[in-house]
Amino acid sequence: MLVKVAPDVLMQELEEEVVLLDMKGGRYFGMDEVGTSVWKSLSEDGDVEAAIRAVESEYDADAATIRQDVTELVQALLDAELVLPADASA
């Protein structure tokens, strides 16, 4: 699956975490260290599989757990409209 960052989302990195601001909805979202890794990977190329591989290479955890957690995070980002399906118009 490919996604893209929504056009109304601003990102600010604070130490090892990221804060996202949804300008359209006026909501803030905080990402922990792992979420930050996923966000950075998605911001670069939008490839969810690449984000999963990036987390697998950075963290010592079960591959199935990582896949499930990243997939759930991506779904939450889609639900909050912070990312959009790559084929969606902006």
Secondary structure, DSSP 4 states (H G I P E B T S, - for coil): -BEEE-TTEEEEEETTEEEEEETTTTEEEEE-HHHHHHHHHHHHH-BHHHHHHHHHHHS-S-HHHHHHHHHHHHHHHHHTTSEEETTS--
